[in-house]
Amino acid sequence: MAHPGRPRDRRLPGGRRRGDGGRGVTGAGEQLRPPAGPRPEVAEPAAWSFPEPDRFVLANGLSVQAFDMPGQHVLSVQLGIPAPLAGEPEEVEGVGLIMARCLDLGTTRHTADEMAELLARKGIALHAGVGERGILVEVDTISRELTTALDLLVECLTEASFPEEEVRREVRHRLADIGQDRADPSSLAALRLIGTYFDPADRASRPAGGSPETVARITAEDVRAHHARTMRPDGAVLAVAGDLTGIALQDALEEAFARWPSVPGHRPAPADPGTRAADAGRIVLVDRPGAVQTELHVGGPGPDRADPLGWGPYQVLSFAMGGSPQARIDSVLREERGYTYGIRAGFRPRSHGGLFTAIGSVSGDVTVEALEALLSILDLRGADLTDAELRHAARYQARTATARFATCEAVAGEAVSLALDGLDTDFVTRTVAQVRSLDPEVAREAWDRHRGEPWTVILVGDARHADGVRALGRGPVEVVRQPREPSSSPIRAEEAGTPR
C-alpha cells in the first residue's frame, strides 16, 4: 500500500514509469537500454533444390514419386491422370468436372453417406477436380491411416457407381455455379477472355466446366462412360509427400493399387493446341449498366515451360510487371494515379504455348484513362526494362522459392503438375538457379519474344465508356449485353435429391 501523502509510483509494462516517455530512465537520465547496433546485412540465400523423390513404378504401370519430408505428419497423396479436356464429347462438355465431383458420392460397396462417414471418422480428406491437362485427385491423411486412405481412393477410382440422384444434384449445382459466374464481373471477364482469345474450334475457348447447354445434357450414363474412358493408370503419376519414416510405402501402394489394372493400348486424347483466334486482337465491352467499377482483363501470347530461354525469365518478368504494388503496372495505376486497388499480371503456361494476362478492376469513371495507361505500359519493349527492377524481381523470386514449397501439399502438387507436362521435378531446381543468376538481357529478350500486340481486351462495365475506348484507336470495339443467368435448370427440384 502506498504511503499516505506520497505520490503513487505508477509503472507501465516492462518496468517503465508513466511520464518517462518510454525511455526507461533512472535518476539523472541514465539509459537502461544500450544503443542500437548497426543494421544487419541480409546475406544471399544458400543454394536450394526441390526435394528429390524416390521413384518407382507399380505393377500396374503407375509411376510414383515419394517425397520424405520429416516432421510433416499429414501426408499429401496426389494423383494426376492424363485426360485433357479436349477428350470430352463436345455435346456434354463439363462431364469431367461432374465425374470428379461425384467420385466419392457412392461406390458399389458404400453409399455417399457411408463414404462421407468413413472419410470423416478416419480424418481423411478426398478431393477431385479437372484441368487442361487431366484429372487430379488429392487425398490428405495422417500417416497411421494411410492404408485406409489408399483403399478408399482406389475404391473411388475403380468402383464409383455415380448414382442417378447424385449426378442430377451435381448437375444442378454446376448450373447454379454458371449463373454465379455470369453474375460476377471477374468470372464473366475471364470467360469472355478465353472465348475471344482462343480459336472457336479449340477446347480452350470454352469453359472447363461446360456451358449451360452441355451441362444440362449430362446424365449418369455419360458420367460412367467418361469414367470408363479416362480413369486408367496408364501414363498417370502418383506423388506422396510427408513424413514417411517407418512406412513401407511401395508395399502399401502395390497392395492398394493392384485393384486398378492397366489397359494395354490405352491412349489419352491429345491436348488442344491453344491456337489464338484470327480476330483475337480486339476489345469486347460487356455492358453492365450503372456499374461503378470496370473489370479489365487483357491477354496476349506467352510461352510454355519448354521455352528455349527457360522458364526463369518469365517468372522474373511476371513479378516485375505485375507481381507487387511496386511493379510497373501498379506503381502507375495504383500508387501514382489511384485508378485501382491493384492489377496483377504475369505469364501462365499451358501444355502448348501460354498466355500473358493482366487482370483487375478500376474505378468506372476512369475506365478509358486506365485502359490507355495499362496498354501503354504493356507496349514497352525489353530495352525499357531496367537492370534494377529486373534484379529486384529476380532476388525476390529466388529468396521466396523455399517458402513456396514448404508444405508436402505444395511439393506433391508441383510434382504432379510437372509430370502431366512431361517435366521432371529438377525443372524447379533449374528454374530457381536460372532466376538467381539471371542476365537482365535474357529477360529483355524474353519479353520481346512474346509482346502481345494487338492485345485481347475484355471490359465488363457500363457501355457509356465505349466511345472513349474507341477513340484510343486500339482496335475494333464490340459492345455486348451481359448474359442472363439461367432462370431455371431443366431438372426439377424434386429430382435433384435432398440437399446434403
Summary of the structure (lengths in Angstrom):
residues: 500
radius of gyration: 27.7
end to end distance: 64.3
largest distance: 98.4
contacts: 1577
relative contact order: 0.16
helix: 41%
strand: 19%
